Amino acid sequence: MEDDRVCVGIRDSGVGIPAEQLGGLFDVAFRRRARVKMGMGLVADSHTVSEHGGKMHVHSNVGVGTEVIIRLPLRQRE
């Protein structure tokens, strides 16, 4: 936990996400053009986190896995 935020990390040991796809994970248009074989879950999750004043970050290595970090404010925005 940071001073004014709570952080949640989710990590897997799956196939990972190629670096050229990381920049567009939260972009519906990019995902359609790239024909990424993942659902729209990260797009929706990113939107929800943003609506609550938070941020989502994804770190991934192909063949190693992916980690998603979610940071949310402890207090409501005014």
Backbone bond lengths (Angstrom), bond angles and torsions (degrees), N, CA, C in turn:
res aa  C-N    CA-C-N  psi(-1)  N-CA   C-N-CA  omega(-1)  CA-C   N-CA-C  phi
1 M - - - 1.450 - - 1.532 108.48 -
2 E 1.305 115.76 135.27 1.458 121.81 174.34 1.521 107.61 -91.53
3 D 1.334 117.93 174.15 1.463 121.38 -176.90 1.519 113.70 -55.06
4 D 1.327 116.93 -45.25 1.458 119.54 -174.94 1.526 113.03 -121.23
5 R 1.326 116.74 11.90 1.466 120.93 -177.72 1.523 110.32 -141.09
6 V 1.311 114.52 155.06 1.453 120.84 170.93 1.527 106.68 -108.33
7 C 1.315 116.85 139.57 1.462 121.99 -179.25 1.523 109.45 -117.52
8 V 1.321 115.22 135.65 1.460 122.00 177.25 1.517 107.36 -125.46
9 G 1.316 116.47 130.06 1.458 121.14 177.86 1.518 110.72 -116.81
10 I 1.319 115.74 138.08 1.458 122.01 177.66 1.524 106.51 -127.52
11 R 1.333 116.70 125.92 1.462 120.63 -175.19 1.529 109.36 -129.93
12 D 1.330 115.25 142.78 1.460 119.06 173.48 1.522 109.32 -128.88
13 S 1.303 115.74 171.03 1.466 120.95 177.25 1.527 109.11 -118.43
14 G 1.331 115.24 42.20 1.465 121.51 -178.53 1.512 112.48 -83.36
15 V 1.319 115.39 -155.17 1.468 121.26 -174.98 1.520 113.26 -75.77
16 G 1.324 118.35 -16.24 1.458 121.79 -178.59 1.521 111.93 82.24
17 I 1.313 115.97 172.33 1.467 123.08 -177.84 1.527 107.57 -121.83
18 P 1.330 117.73 127.76 1.468 120.05 179.11 1.530 111.63 -59.25
19 A 1.324 116.17 144.99 1.468 122.15 -177.28 1.524 112.18 -55.38
20 E 1.335 117.86 -36.57 1.464 120.09 -177.90 1.527 112.90 -69.46
21 Q 1.322 118.26 -13.23 1.466 121.52 177.75 1.528 112.88 -99.83
22 L 1.315 118.06 -15.57 1.470 120.93 -176.59 1.521 112.85 -60.75
23 G 1.316 117.83 -40.32 1.460 121.16 -177.20 1.511 114.38 -65.14
24 G 1.321 117.70 -21.43 1.455 120.70 -176.81 1.514 114.98 -109.73
25 L 1.319 117.47 11.10 1.466 119.94 -176.70 1.519 113.80 -58.80
26 F 1.329 117.50 -32.71 1.462 121.05 -176.27 1.527 111.79 -100.86
27 D 1.324 117.68 10.66 1.463 123.30 -175.99 1.531 109.82 -112.21
28 V 1.330 117.16 112.83 1.465 122.16 -177.77 1.526 111.06 -58.05
29 A 1.325 118.01 -45.56 1.466 121.58 -177.54 1.527 111.20 -62.43
30 F 1.323 117.72 -42.48 1.465 121.42 179.24 1.517 110.46 -62.16
31 R 1.314 116.14 -44.54 1.461 120.44 -176.84 1.525 110.76 -64.26
32 R 1.318 117.39 -36.66 1.474 120.01 178.04 1.525 110.63 -67.96
33 R 1.341 117.01 -44.19 1.475 120.85 -179.79 1.523 111.20 -64.82
34 A 1.331 116.32 -41.18 1.459 121.06 -176.10 1.525 112.29 -79.21
35 R 1.321 116.05 -11.51 1.468 121.31 -176.66 1.520 110.89 52.47
36 V 1.313 115.10 44.98 1.462 121.86 179.19 1.517 108.41 -63.24
37 K 1.313 116.75 134.95 1.458 121.28 -174.62 1.521 112.78 -87.84
38 M 1.308 117.14 31.96 1.459 121.46 175.86 1.511 107.48 -116.84
39 G 1.308 116.11 158.54 1.455 120.04 179.04 1.519 111.95 -71.99
40 M 1.296 115.40 -172.51 1.462 121.78 -178.48 1.526 111.24 -93.50
41 G 1.303 118.09 11.35 1.459 121.96 -176.18 1.517 114.18 -55.53
42 L 1.333 117.83 -45.36 1.465 120.07 -178.68 1.518 111.95 -67.09
43 V 1.324 117.40 -32.61 1.466 120.59 176.87 1.524 109.10 -63.80
44 A 1.331 116.34 -48.50 1.471 120.89 179.89 1.524 110.96 -65.46
45 D 1.335 116.82 -42.07 1.466 120.49 179.61 1.520 111.23 -61.64
46 S 1.327 116.11 -44.67 1.459 120.58 179.74 1.523 111.04 -60.78
47 H 1.328 116.31 -41.65 1.465 120.85 178.77 1.529 110.40 -62.48
48 T 1.318 117.22 -45.57 1.467 121.51 -179.50 1.524 110.93 -62.83
49 V 1.323 117.01 -45.62 1.464 121.17 179.02 1.525 109.83 -61.09
50 S 1.322 117.52 -43.50 1.463 122.21 178.91 1.527 111.58 -62.10
51 E 1.319 117.00 -41.62 1.468 121.33 178.95 1.530 111.79 -61.10
52 H 1.322 116.51 -24.58 1.463 121.02 178.50 1.526 111.93 -96.72
53 G 1.339 116.96 11.90 1.456 121.48 177.07 1.513 113.94 81.19
54 G 1.318 117.27 16.40 1.456 121.01 -177.16 1.514 113.32 -104.91
55 K 1.321 114.34 -177.36 1.467 122.82 179.93 1.526 108.70 -134.81
56 M 1.327 115.04 148.77 1.464 122.13 173.72 1.515 108.77 -122.09
57 H 1.323 116.64 136.56 1.458 122.04 177.36 1.520 108.30 -130.14
58 V 1.324 116.48 141.90 1.458 121.61 179.24 1.521 108.80 -122.07
59 H 1.318 115.37 131.15 1.460 122.85 174.43 1.522 106.00 -121.79
60 S 1.324 117.81 133.71 1.454 119.60 -176.80 1.514 111.35 -150.18
61 N 1.320 115.11 147.54 1.457 122.80 173.78 1.522 107.60 -130.85
62 V 1.323 116.52 124.85 1.457 120.73 179.14 1.528 109.10 -59.60
63 G 1.318 115.71 132.41 1.458 121.62 179.88 1.515 114.23 83.18
64 V 1.324 117.31 -6.01 1.466 121.56 -178.33 1.522 110.84 -115.53
65 G 1.325 117.49 -49.03 1.460 121.39 -179.97 1.515 112.12 141.98
66 T 1.329 113.94 -173.79 1.464 121.73 -173.86 1.517 110.06 -133.17
67 E 1.329 115.70 145.70 1.460 121.50 174.16 1.526 108.23 -128.19
68 V 1.323 115.34 131.49 1.460 122.31 176.12 1.523 107.23 -112.18
69 I 1.329 116.85 126.83 1.463 122.61 177.80 1.521 107.78 -111.21
70 I 1.319 116.35 126.83 1.464 122.46 177.70 1.520 107.53 -115.14
71 R 1.332 116.27 126.59 1.467 122.20 176.96 1.522 108.18 -117.51
72 L 1.322 116.00 123.14 1.466 121.75 -179.83 1.517 109.89 -124.17
73 P 1.338 117.26 142.79 1.467 119.71 176.86 1.527 110.21 -68.45
74 L 1.328 115.19 146.82 1.462 120.08 177.94 1.518 111.92 -76.06
75 R 1.310 116.63 -24.51 1.469 120.89 -178.61 1.522 109.96 -115.06
76 Q 1.331 114.97 151.28 1.457 120.58 177.25 1.510 111.11 -68.02
77 R 1.339 114.84 146.67 1.461 119.21 173.92 1.518 108.85 -70.60
78 E 1.319 115.70 149.40 1.473 119.63 179.75 1.498 111.41 -99.32
